[in-house]
């Protein structure tokens, strides 16, 4: 059932997608580059992949083609059939605009491949589908690993996430359930069914906290939450569930209720659902024991848990978060939050688009779009 309310204040019957247009005006330049103004105007493969997904949902093919062209030219050395996209692009110390880190990021790669495959189907453009298939094959070759005594799973990227012979680093938010389900169904000879099966057991990092963790080490002897490379060396260094992990709840919430494995995943996330029964906002940061370290979170966190709470039947709690999100909307820009943060807007686009019925996934992960009905 579609939610009766809309966090953006726009009825689902309206034509166009005002939130996407507002986002594109603020964050997407004329070349099709998605710019994170809060991070020295850098561009990430994540931003490009999400932007392509939103453009498909909005039936905005002109922007889609520009974003795809910029991504291929600048993040994939001009050829996505040969290269996974570099994850970080921006101005270097010498003042040159170029790739800052050539490594790819598995979550962006998956969303990019999935979006291209579905764009090929929905827009009847074979080139998109062929490009998506090539990316899926390269992801399987470079980012899927077989861990002894654990099974087949995803590393967070092809380099930098295998610190020793017995350890692989992964990120639970890099496992979007609808996307993995789609790949498992449409490409049954690939590793995707096994990758998907590995996900529920690692989402909490082997803890009983009921919260998703940002980063998890997978070893032959078990699982454990770990500190992200960005936090290493800090005085408050400890594994947490925070800015990465919030997407785990979002991906679970936007999955079709009949998606195989979803019920098991919800069962692993009881810490968050229990906390939200009495909380006004999702926690910004929890540790591996489930202790809330910081309670107050930005509006994007509220956006992320709306579908999660709706899917669990927690409609009153979902409405509290929708009201909170709507209260942060800037009527001048049409975006959310007082600082109009890039990440908040991306979480909001996924959440609001789902709440307004602009997109759904079926139980096999196929995209169902309002403009195709």
Residue, then its C-alpha position, 0 to 999 in steps of 0.5 A: x500500500x502507498x503511504x497516504x502522506x508525502x514527505x515532500x508535500x507533493x501528491x504522487x499524482x503530480x507530473x514530473x518529480x519536483x524533488x529530483x529537479x531541485x536536486x539536479x539544479x543544485x548538484x548536477x552541472x550541465x555536463x552531467x557531473x554530480x557535485x558534492x559541495x560539502x566535500x570540496x566539490x568532489x564527485x563520486x561514483x556513488x553520486x553518479x550511480x544514484x543520480x542515474x537511478x533517480x533520472x530513470x525513475x523520473x523518466x529524465x533521459x536527457x540528464x541520464x545520458x549526460x550523467x552516463x557520458x560524464x561517468x564513462x569519460x571521466x571515471x572509467x577512462x572513456x570505456x565502461x566495458x573495460x573499467x569499473x568507475x573510479x570512486x573519487x574525482x576532484x581537484x588535486x593538490x596541484x589544482x588539477x581536476x582528475x581522478x583522485x583514487x582509481x579504486x572502485x566502490x562496490x555499492x556504486x558499481x552495483x547500482x550503476x550496473x543495475x540501473x543500466x540493465x533496467x534502463x535498457x529494459x524500460x527505455x528499450x535501449x539495448x546499449x544500456x543493457x549490454x553495458x550493464x551486463x559488462x559491468x556485472x561481469x567485471x564486478x563478479x570478477x573483481x569484487x566478489x570473493x570466496x572466504x574460507x568457512x564463510x562463503x561467497x560475498x562482496x568486498x567493498x572494492x577490488x583494492x584496499x579491502x584485503x589487508x591480510x591473507x585471512x581477512x576481507x573487509x566489507x560494508x553491509x550497506x553495499x548489499x542492496x537487497x533488491x539489486x542482489x535479488x535481481x541479479x540472482x534471478x536474471x543471472x542465475x549462473x553468476x555468484x549472486x545467489x550466494x552473495x545474497x545468502x551471505x548478507x543477513x549473517x554479516x549485517x550486524x558484524x557477528x554481534x547481537x546488537x540488532x543494528x547494522x554496522x558500517x564496516x565488517x571484517x570477514x574471516x575464516x574464523x568469524x565476523x567482527x565490526x571494524x573501524x573505517x579507514x577514515x577513523x583509523x588513528x582517531x582518539x575515538x576509534x571504535x566500530x560503529x553503525x552510522x552514516x554507511x549503515x543507515x542505508x541498510x535500513x533504507x534498502x530493506x524498507x524499499x524491498x518488496x515485502x515478498x523478497x526472499x530473505x527480507x524477513x530474515x534481514x528484518x529479524x537481524x535489525x531488531x535493535x533499530x526497530x525497537x529503538x524507533x518505537x520511542x525515539x524522535x529520530x534515528x540514532x546518529x551512531x551506535x557501537x557494536x554492543x547496541x549502545x547509542x553513542x550519539x542520538x541526534x541525526x540529520x534529516x537524511x537519517x529520518x528519510x532513510x528509516x521511513x520505508x523501513x518503519x512502513x514495511x514493519x507496520x510501524x506507521x505512527x513511527x514512520x509518520x513521525x519521521x516523515x513529519x520531521x523530514x517535511x519540517x526541514x524542507x527549504x521552500x526556496x530550494x525544495x530540498x531538505x535540511x538547513x545546510x542542504x547536505x548532498x547525502x541527506x538529499x540522496x537518502x531523501x530522494x530514495x525515501x520520498x520517491x518510494x513514499x510517493x509511489x514513483x518506483x517500486x521493486x517487485x519480489x524479483x528486484x525488477x523496477x516498477x515505475x509510475x511513468x510506465x503504468 
